[in-house]
Amino acid sequence: MKKLTTDQIVRGIRLKDNGVIKYLYQEYFPIILNFIKYNNGNTSDAEDVFQETLVVIYRNLREEKIEEIKEFEAYIFGISKYIWKRRFRNYSQVNEIPLDLYTHDIYLDESDRIQIETSLQIGLYQKHFLELEEEFKKVLQLYFAKIPMTEIAKVMGYSSAEYAKRKKYLAQQDLINRIRSDPDYHD
């Protein structure tokens, strides 16, 4: 496959072009894999980080949070490196990659970190929301849609608005507990 420009990659990601996604895996995954293996990870860890990185990039592009990407290789590596480091509470556990493995390291500024953190939090929420039992998902969806508790009780077949409130509380607690017990959760 021919080398794609940053503009072609950005356009392809926005359009969810499978050819561009395949290109990203062929072109950039080996770099991320080397970094993660060098830092006590394995192929499965690298795949997880790479997928999270692509989701972060897609969300940032979709929400137009990225003003300009000058060098895509540096950008994708910087996000992957940040995500991998984030998994460790003590950043000193992560080694810097030797220069012969990667020569275009970037430093993320605070707004980049905030964008990445926000995207990762949304992903963590979505992951655990989808794992909730159907009743809890439906109660929370209705609640988030600002449906009154009396209506939620009717839709769900509950005896009262108070019982609907109790179910909403239990659903929220279940979701919070799932998120907090996830190894990717950080305060």
Secondary structure, DSSP 8 states (H G I E B T S, - for coil): -----HHHHHHHHHTT-HHHHHHHHHHHHHHHHHHHHHTT--HHHHHHHHHHHHHHHHHHHHTT--S--S-HHHHHHHHHHHHHHHT-SSGGGS----TTT-S------HHHHHHHHHHHHHHHHHHHHHHS-HHHHHHHHHHHTT--HHHHHHHHT-S-HHHHHHHHHHHHHHHHHHHHHSTT---
